[in-house]
Amino acid sequence: MKSIFDAISAFFEKEKWQVQRVGSEPAFSMRFKGSHAEWICIAQAFEDERRFVFYSACPVNAPREACPAVAELLSRINYCLVFGNFELGYLDGQVRFRTSIEVPDQELAPLMVDRVVYNNIASMEIYLPALLAVIQKGAAPLDAIAKVLG
């Protein structure tokens, strides 16, 4: 059976993404330019679990004083999401969106990788303006989410 890392490598090569290997880890780092900002993405393979995880990192970290409002915003967003979730690192203020898939008894097909990657990118693209409004401008979480979903 093809490794998870080989499957994601083939996907990014086919899609012509410029990726960089993360040291000797079975992971890639890349930049994505959306309509609101550019951010870093990480694609990581967990071979033992046959799991693929994709992250999009918000381009700015939340300052400590903004973390309660960011946490509220992320909780409100996550409640409505079907696939993936936002997470907040309280120690460094990093906000990221995570999508994943586990395929214990089958190949990781290109369409599966496509869904994990592009659903992730689409979610970050939708909610990034709300995140930036709360982090950089001190917007109220309800107002920020209403504006992007409006």
C-alpha positions in Angstrom: 0.0 0.0 0.0 1.3 3.5 -0.9 2.5 5.6 2.0 0.4 8.6 3.1 3.4 10.8 2.5 3.8 9.5 -1.1 0.1 10.1 -1.7 0.3 13.8 -0.6 3.6 14.3 -2.4 2.0 13.1 -5.7 -1.0 15.4 -5.1 1.0 18.5 -4.5 3.2 17.7 -7.5 0.2 17.2 -9.7 -1.4 20.4 -8.5 1.9 22.3 -9.0 2.1 23.6 -5.4 5.5 24.9 -4.4 6.2 22.9 -1.2 9.2 22.5 1.1 9.9 19.5 3.1 9.9 20.1 6.8 13.3 18.7 7.8 13.3 14.9 7.7 9.6 14.8 8.8 6.9 13.4 6.6 5.5 16.9 6.2 5.5 19.8 3.8 5.3 23.5 4.4 3.9 25.9 1.8 2.4 29.4 1.3 -1.0 30.1 0.1 -2.2 33.5 -1.2 -5.9 34.0 -0.6 -7.9 37.1 -1.5 -7.4 38.6 2.0 -3.9 37.6 2.9 -1.1 35.1 2.5 -0.6 32.3 5.0 1.4 29.2 5.8 0.0 25.7 5.4 1.4 22.5 6.7 0.7 19.0 5.2 1.6 16.2 7.6 1.5 12.5 7.2 1.2 10.1 10.1 2.1 6.8 8.7 1.4 4.5 11.7 -2.2 5.9 12.0 -2.5 6.2 8.1 -3.7 9.8 8.8 -3.2 13.0 6.7 -3.5 16.3 8.5 -3.5 19.7 6.8 -3.2 23.1 8.7 -3.7 26.7 7.6 -2.1 29.1 10.0 -3.6 32.6 10.5 -0.9 35.1 9.3 -0.9 37.0 12.6 -0.9 35.6 16.1 -3.4 36.8 18.7 -2.0 39.0 21.5 -2.7 37.6 24.9 -5.3 40.3 25.6 -7.2 39.3 22.5 -7.3 35.5 23.2 -10.7 35.5 25.1 -12.4 37.2 22.2 -10.6 35.0 19.6 -11.6 31.9 21.5 -15.2 33.1 21.5 -15.0 33.7 17.8 -13.5 30.3 17.1 -16.1 28.6 19.3 -18.9 30.3 17.4 -17.4 29.4 14.0 -16.6 25.8 15.0 -20.2 25.2 16.2 -21.3 25.7 12.6 -18.6 23.8 10.8 -19.1 20.3 9.4 -15.6 19.5 8.3 -12.5 20.7 10.2 -12.0 23.1 13.1 -10.2 26.2 14.2 -7.8 26.0 17.2 -6.1 28.6 19.3 -2.7 28.1 21.0 -3.0 30.1 24.2 0.8 30.1 24.8 1.7 31.8 21.5 -1.6 33.1 20.2 -1.4 31.0 17.0 -4.7 30.4 15.3 -4.9 27.6 12.7 -7.5 25.6 10.9 -7.2 21.8 10.8 -8.6 19.2 8.5 -7.7 15.6 8.4 -8.6 12.1 7.2 -7.7 8.6 8.4 -7.6 5.7 5.9 -6.5 2.6 7.9 -7.3 0.0 5.3 -7.1 1.8 2.0 -5.1 4.0 -0.2 -5.3 7.8 0.3 -6.8 8.7 -3.0 -6.1 12.0 -4.8 -9.7 13.1 -4.3 -9.5 12.6 -0.6 -6.3 14.8 -0.4 -8.1 17.3 -2.6 -11.0 17.5 -0.2 -8.8 17.8 2.9 -6.7 20.6 1.3 -9.2 22.7 -0.5 -11.9 22.5 2.1 -9.3 23.8 4.5 -8.2 26.6 2.3 -11.9 27.6 1.6 -12.7 27.7 5.3 -9.7 29.9 6.1 -10.5 32.2 3.2 -14.1 32.6 4.5 -13.3 33.3 8.2 -9.9 35.0 8.0 -11.5 38.5 7.7 -13.3 37.9 11.0 -10.2 36.6 12.7 -8.2 39.6 11.6 -10.9 42.0 12.7 -11.0 40.5 16.2 -7.1 40.2 16.5 -6.1 43.5 14.9 -9.0 45.8 15.4 -10.6 44.5 18.6 -13.9 43.8 16.8 -16.6 42.0 18.8 -16.8 38.3 17.8 -20.5 38.4 16.9 -20.0 41.5 14.8 -17.0 40.0 13.0 -18.7 36.8 12.1 -21.9 38.5 11.1 -19.9 40.7 8.7 -18.2 37.8 6.9 -21.4 35.7 6.7 -23.7 38.7 6.1 
